[in-house]
Amino acid sequence: MRRSLFALALLLLAPGAMAQGMDLPQLPPDSIVQALPSALPAGGTFDLRSMTEDPQQVSLGLKLLALLTVLAMVPSFLMMVTSFTRIVVVLSFVRRAMGVNEVPPTPVILGLALFLTFFVMAPVLTEINEIALQPYLNEEIGPGEALGQAEGPLREFMMEQTRRRDLALFVRLSRIDPPATPEDVPFHVLVPAFMISELKTAFTIGFMIYIPFLVIDMVVSSILLSMGMLMLPPILISLPFKVILFVLVDGWNLIIGSLIAGYM
């Protein structure tokens, strides 16, 4: 069997080796013909039906597919049910309002938003670990029960940050009966309501951030216009003033403190 596979490998690699000018020993035609049938399964063809008849292989394949699907959805899950969306949008507004589109760089903004998200979500993640993850790892509860236990702290966090108007919108669009308690709200209704609430809050904070920098731009533009310096871009003069103002008032401390306080 090993000799047959080796002969088949040489057969497949021979064209590439010849293209590179390598001299490989030529196999007799009879050896090649004998190698091909022995390298294939019984019957000379791959039978997909026989491969799927084993329930254990099918179960393993489905579990692997589910695992890959969950891993692919982790970034989206992070953005949908945590504070990441609000934080990254506000930090992007700060950079845009100052007029420094590349400072801090985008990887720095995303990294800061990610670790601030971990900081905000630490109490929720700790509770999920205690009531759902550890019991599941210790085989005290099943996967379904663990998922239900983990949903409770996350649902409570999202309900506190979701506006009732946004929640009512998706309840109406989903054509379900009005829930009597917050626990009766379906998760697929709560998630989009939470997201648009986070976006509205982030845009509101971004508007407040824009105001002082806009005042500086207007003052600089008025001064340049009164001096007749029409060809000089106002942004070129106002940028240092905006940066020094942001540094003097300790802008990062104020913005990050306000963002974190909004979740406490």
Contacts in CASP RR format, 6 or more apart in sequence:
PFRMAT RR
TARGET T0000
AUTHOR 0000-0000-0000
METHOD contacts of the structure
MODEL  1
MRRSLFALALLLLAPGAMAQGMDLPQLPPDSIVQALPSALPAGGTFDLRS
MTEDPQQVSLGLKLLALLTVLAMVPSFLMMVTSFTRIVVVLSFVRRAMGV
NEVPPTPVILGLALFLTFFVMAPVLTEINEIALQPYLNEEIGPGEALGQA
EGPLREFMMEQTRRRDLALFVRLSRIDPPATPEDVPFHVLVPAFMISELK
TAFTIGFMIYIPFLVIDMVVSSILLSMGMLMLPPILISLPFKVILFVLVD
GWNLIIGSLIAGYM
1 38 0 8 1.000
3 35 0 8 1.000
4 34 0 8 1.000
4 35 0 8 1.000
4 38 0 8 1.000
4 39 0 8 1.000
5 35 0 8 1.000
5 39 0 8 1.000
7 27 0 8 1.000
7 31 0 8 1.000
7 32 0 8 1.000
7 34 0 8 1.000
7 35 0 8 1.000
8 35 0 8 1.000
8 36 0 8 1.000
8 39 0 8 1.000
10 24 0 8 1.000
10 27 0 8 1.000
11 27 0 8 1.000
11 32 0 8 1.000
11 35 0 8 1.000
13 24 0 8 1.000
14 24 0 8 1.000
17 24 0 8 1.000
18 24 0 8 1.000
37 44 0 8 1.000
40 46 0 8 1.000
41 47 0 8 1.000
51 57 0 8 1.000
52 58 0 8 1.000
78 84 0 8 1.000
78 117 0 8 1.000
79 85 0 8 1.000
80 191 0 8 1.000
80 194 0 8 1.000
80 195 0 8 1.000
81 154 0 8 1.000
81 158 0 8 1.000
81 191 0 8 1.000
81 194 0 8 1.000
82 117 0 8 1.000
82 120 0 8 1.000
82 121 0 8 1.000
83 116 0 8 1.000
83 117 0 8 1.000
83 120 0 8 1.000
83 121 0 8 1.000
83 161 0 8 1.000
83 198 0 8 1.000
83 259 0 8 1.000
83 263 0 8 1.000
84 113 0 8 1.000
84 114 0 8 1.000
84 117 0 8 1.000
85 195 0 8 1.000
85 198 0 8 1.000
85 199 0 8 1.000
85 202 0 8 1.000
86 198 0 8 1.000
86 199 0 8 1.000
86 201 0 8 1.000
86 202 0 8 1.000
86 205 0 8 1.000
86 259 0 8 1.000
87 112 0 8 1.000
87 113 0 8 1.000
87 116 0 8 1.000
87 117 0 8 1.000
87 120 0 8 1.000
87 259 0 8 1.000
88 109 0 8 1.000
88 110 0 8 1.000
88 113 0 8 1.000
89 199 0 8 1.000
89 202 0 8 1.000
89 203 0 8 1.000
89 206 0 8 1.000
90 202 0 8 1.000
90 205 0 8 1.000
90 206 0 8 1.000
90 209 0 8 1.000
90 255 0 8 1.000
90 259 0 8 1.000
91 109 0 8 1.000
91 112 0 8 1.000
91 113 0 8 1.000
91 255 0 8 1.000
92 109 0 8 1.000
93 202 0 8 1.000
93 203 0 8 1.000
93 205 0 8 1.000
93 206 0 8 1.000
93 209 0 8 1.000
93 210 0 8 1.000
94 206 0 8 1.000
94 209 0 8 1.000
94 255 0 8 1.000
95 101 0 8 1.000
95 103 0 8 1.000
95 104 0 8 1.000
95 109 0 8 1.000
97 206 0 8 1.000
97 209 0 8 1.000
97 210 0 8 1.000
97 213 0 8 1.000
97 214 0 8 1.000
97 242 0 8 1.000
98 213 0 8 1.000
98 239 0 8 1.000
98 242 0 8 1.000
98 243 0 8 1.000
98 246 0 8 1.000
99 213 0 8 1.000
99 235 0 8 1.000
99 239 0 8 1.000
99 242 0 8 1.000
100 239 0 8 1.000
100 243 0 8 1.000
104 112 0 8 1.000
116 256 0 8 1.000
116 259 0 8 1.000
116 260 0 8 1.000
118 125 0 8 1.000
119 260 0 8 1.000
120 260 0 8 1.000
120 263 0 8 1.000
121 157 0 8 1.000
124 153 0 8 1.000
124 154 0 8 1.000
124 157 0 8 1.000
127 153 0 8 1.000
128 149 0 8 1.000
128 150 0 8 1.000
128 153 0 8 1.000
128 154 0 8 1.000
131 149 0 8 1.000
131 150 0 8 1.000
131 153 0 8 1.000
132 141 0 8 1.000
132 146 0 8 1.000
132 147 0 8 1.000
132 148 0 8 1.000
132 149 0 8 1.000
132 150 0 8 1.000
133 146 0 8 1.000
133 150 0 8 1.000
135 141 0 8 1.000
135 146 0 8 1.000
135 149 0 8 1.000
136 142 0 8 1.000
136 143 0 8 1.000
136 146 0 8 1.000
141 149 0 8 1.000
151 187 0 8 1.000
155 182 0 8 1.000
155 183 0 8 1.000
155 185 0 8 1.000
155 187 0 8 1.000
155 190 0 8 1.000
158 190 0 8 1.000
158 191 0 8 1.000
158 194 0 8 1.000
159 182 0 8 1.000
159 185 0 8 1.000
159 190 0 8 1.000
161 194 0 8 1.000
161 197 0 8 1.000
161 198 0 8 1.000
161 201 0 8 1.000
161 263 0 8 1.000
162 190 0 8 1.000
162 193 0 8 1.000
162 194 0 8 1.000
162 197 0 8 1.000
163 193 0 8 1.000
163 197 0 8 1.000
163 200 0 8 1.000
166 193 0 8 1.000
166 194 0 8 1.000
166 196 0 8 1.000
166 197 0 8 1.000
166 200 0 8 1.000
167 185 0 8 1.000
167 189 0 8 1.000
167 190 0 8 1.000
167 193 0 8 1.000
169 193 0 8 1.000
170 189 0 8 1.000
170 190 0 8 1.000
170 192 0 8 1.000
170 193 0 8 1.000
171 178 0 8 1.000
171 179 0 8 1.000
171 185 0 8 1.000
171 189 0 8 1.000
174 186 0 8 1.000
174 188 0 8 1.000
174 189 0 8 1.000
176 186 0 8 1.000
176 189 0 8 1.000
179 185 0 8 1.000
205 258 0 8 1.000
205 259 0 8 1.000
209 255 0 8 1.000
212 245 0 8 1.000
213 242 0 8 1.000
213 245 0 8 1.000
216 238 0 8 1.000
216 241 0 8 1.000
216 242 0 8 1.000
216 245 0 8 1.000
217 234 0 8 1.000
217 235 0 8 1.000
217 238 0 8 1.000
217 242 0 8 1.000
219 238 0 8 1.000
220 234 0 8 1.000
220 237 0 8 1.000
220 238 0 8 1.000
220 241 0 8 1.000
221 234 0 8 1.000
221 238 0 8 1.000
224 230 0 8 1.000
224 232 0 8 1.000
224 234 0 8 1.000
224 237 0 8 1.000
END
